[in-house]
Amino acid sequence: MLCLLFLTGCAFDVLHEKQLSASFAPISGQGRTWTLNEDLDVSFEGTTYKTHLKKGTRWQEVGHIAQGDVYVTKDQIVTVEGSNIHEAQVVLSGESVVGCFLPVEGTFAPARKPVAVHFAQN
């Protein structure tokens, strides 16, 4: 009975964001830069948490994966959250956020649906 009580007491909601293997190719030299013109929320497959991207953040292209171009910012901490919190870098395809590259894991976390980005080129 004690074991049953222990097991039910440890249950928690486990959310695993979908992650796909990704081969990151860094760019040489300085990549494109842009500034986000509005706040954005991106939802990811496998989790109910959203990643919030702040208006006014400046983004720098750092590389590419099969799903798109990878961008980082020094203006905010970007994470993807499920049962764990992962450092994240935004992936754009065209003018939409299609997910995030997780550099520590070397994987791509796809967005539930692409989110259009309104930005100013720097």
Secondary structure, DSSP 8 states (H G I E B T S, - for coil): -HHHHHHHHT---------EE---EE-SS---EEEE-S-EEEEBTT-S-EEEE-TT-EEEEEEEETTEEEEEESSS--EEESSSEEE-EEEEETTEEEEEEETTTTEEEEEEEEEE--EEE-
